[in-house]
Amino acid sequence: MADSSTLDDFLKGVSRSCLKAKCSDEHLIMIAKWLKHWKNFSADLGLTEAEEEEIEAGGGDLNRKKLDMLRKWKSKYVAEANYLKLAEVFHVHGSNDLVDKLCDLIPSVEDDGKSLPYKVVGGTERLATSHQMSYCKQKTKH
């Protein structure tokens, strides 16, 4: 049965300013590991066939290609390479599990636009304090 949830259902409680934060390279590494096939997402992120061929020709294993695709997207669309765009693309592809993971990863963003620090808790990256986390999200699991 198809999930009829809208993207806003998944993003409920996540600050729009946090969604529009630029994706860090550390997060792109994590996100690349979540993807099964990079070509499923590359066109919707705005990459051309020539750019896909360049990534393919660059060598490396599948994980490297997924990361190269995300890095190419980030460098090509500097201002638009944010968590919201990734959430939109994941949702369009029906990868709502990835939208949920992404919402858990979204950093708090201070007024100056800088990401707040993360620490690893129980094998999972989390914001350094619960106060910082509550700034961006009061999200409940679906």
Disulfide bonds with the S-S distance in Angstrom:
Cys18-Cys136 1.53
